[in-house]
Amino acid sequence: MSLSAFVPTNTQKARATAISAFKRMLELEGVSMEFVHASILKDDSGKRLAAAMDRFGYYLATNEGKNGKLARNTASSYYRNVKLWLFDSYPHLRVATELILLKQAPPESVQTTRMLP
């Protein structure tokens, strides 16, 4: 019995929806999933995984769906679910990619952090 048997059905559906959004983004960009997997596997620094996640975040922020733009919480949920799915697939890149993604914080948060005592 795997651990996925203990994951709630709603969580599994949300992850499946987020993964399909990631695949739609790749299709729109003209990139195959096999190419993404191969390029991520070749890179041990995590930069390609971070670049893919950065591009997916941009896609979520700018994409117009059937009902207009995605709500902020929906886009955040999709991003988080795809990120966790990719980290499950490539656990050796988790720390390196997280550090790269943390450095991409918006300038306001960096300035606010510097002002803290």
Residue pairs with C-beta under 8 A, 6 or more apart in sequence:
4 12
14 77
14 81
15 81
15 84
15 85
17 78
17 81
18 77
18 78
18 79
18 80
18 81
18 82
18 85
19 81
19 82
19 85
21 60
21 78
21 82
22 56
22 78
22 82
23 33
25 55
25 56
25 59
25 63
26 32
26 33
26 36
28 59
29 55
36 52
37 89
39 48
40 48
40 49
40 52
40 86
40 90
40 93
41 90
42 48
43 49
44 92
44 93
44 96
45 96
46 93
46 95
46 96
46 97
46 99
46 100
47 100
49 86
49 90
49 93
49 97
50 97
50 100
50 101
50 104
52 86
53 79
53 82
53 83
53 86
53 97
53 101
54 101
54 104
56 79
56 82
57 75
57 79
60 70
60 75
60 78
60 79
61 75
63 69
63 70
70 78
87 93
87 94
87 97
